[in-house]
Amino acid sequence: MEKQSKVSSNLENTENNFDDIEDVQAPISTAPEEVRKIIEMVWQLEKNRLDRKSFGHISDDILTIIKGVVQ
């Protein structure tokens, strides 16, 4: 019986985690188009850097992205 309640509890926690993920995404999905574009471009930049195993500073690249979207 105790094992079943642990399994049931774990399933409920997993379902709650999915709700939490949606809550985390809410600020991004409701953000203005410019903000979503900046987030997407910075995410892509970081993904590419990780793929190349490049761990240098990216502050200048992020600043360039922001300036490009804002102008």
Buried (B, 14 or more C-beta within 10 A) or exposed (E): EEEEEEEEEEEEEEEEEEEEEEEEEEEEEEEEEEEBBBBEBBEEBBEEBEEEEEEEEBEEBBEEBBEEBEE
